[in-house]
Amino acid sequence: RKEVEQDPGPFNVPEGATVAFNCTYSNSASQSFFWYRQDCRKEPKLLMSVYSSGNEDGRFTAQLNRASQYISLLIRDSKLSDSATYLCVVNRDDKIIFGKGTRLHILP
Amino acid sequence: AAGVIQSPRHLIKEKRETATLKCYPIPRHDTVYWYQQGPGQDPQFLISFYEKMQSDKGSIPDRFSAQQFSDYHSELNMSSLELGDSALYFCASSLVGLLREGSSGANVLTFGAGSRLTVL
């Protein structure tokens, strides 16, 4: 079992819809959590850090549930430009561990 | 703002040849990571350096080696290239302190644009 797991998708979602995906991590010693976005053939870019209290950045909301060891990303009012792969990233003892990514396709 | 600079952006080599990739981290970042990403795969961690010393090793083949120099730039050397080495190679840099805090507003792990290696 991988240390960080995500549903690979693809999620095909109509424009304007709300979409959510989760990521689970197996090591309770994991310290910090991030969502990265990667477009095809481009480098991953930080979308947002994830805090226990939950955090929001515009249409994006991230949540961390330490008890159940998962993080989530919610995208509201999805845009065509949100189509990308979303990578769940976990830091444990300065090791950066990536999930396999969830592919999102926003449909016009 | 300065980003992570990688060179070359594209590289074509024959089997059994050698390739060297270079990475210039963001100034004052103390940690450099190398990742390999094959088509449709997530980034696979190869190796990292903290303050010019190797800090962690992942799935890096014995044919590959890397080092970080006094000016903090890093090089990934790949020898006896195989077809399966064709991939996108990313370098990323961070400040370990920011990584631990997950500080908002700070790009905790910044990637370069990658070097695409094609082995024929």
Chai-1 contact restraints between the chains, C-beta under 6 A:
chainA,res_idxA,chainB,res_idxB,connection_type,confidence,min_distance_angstrom,max_distance_angstrom,comment,restraint_id
A,S32,B,G102,contact,1.0,0.0,6.0,A-B,restraint_1
A,E43,B,F90,contact,1.0,0.0,6.0,A-B,restraint_2
A,E43,B,F111,contact,1.0,0.0,6.0,A-B,restraint_3
A,E43,B,A113,contact,1.0,0.0,6.0,A-B,restraint_4
A,E43,B,G114,contact,1.0,0.0,6.0,A-B,restraint_5
A,P44,B,F111,contact,1.0,0.0,6.0,A-B,restraint_6
A,L46,B,N107,contact,1.0,0.0,6.0,A-B,restraint_7
A,S49,B,G102,contact,1.0,0.0,6.0,A-B,restraint_8
A,S49,B,S104,contact,1.0,0.0,6.0,A-B,restraint_9
A,N91,B,L99,contact,1.0,0.0,6.0,A-B,restraint_10
A,D94,B,V96,contact,1.0,0.0,6.0,A-B,restraint_11
A,F98,B,D42,contact,1.0,0.0,6.0,A-B,restraint_12
A,F98,B,P43,contact,1.0,0.0,6.0,A-B,restraint_13
A,K100,B,D42,contact,1.0,0.0,6.0,A-B,restraint_14
A,G101,B,D42,contact,1.0,0.0,6.0,A-B,restraint_15
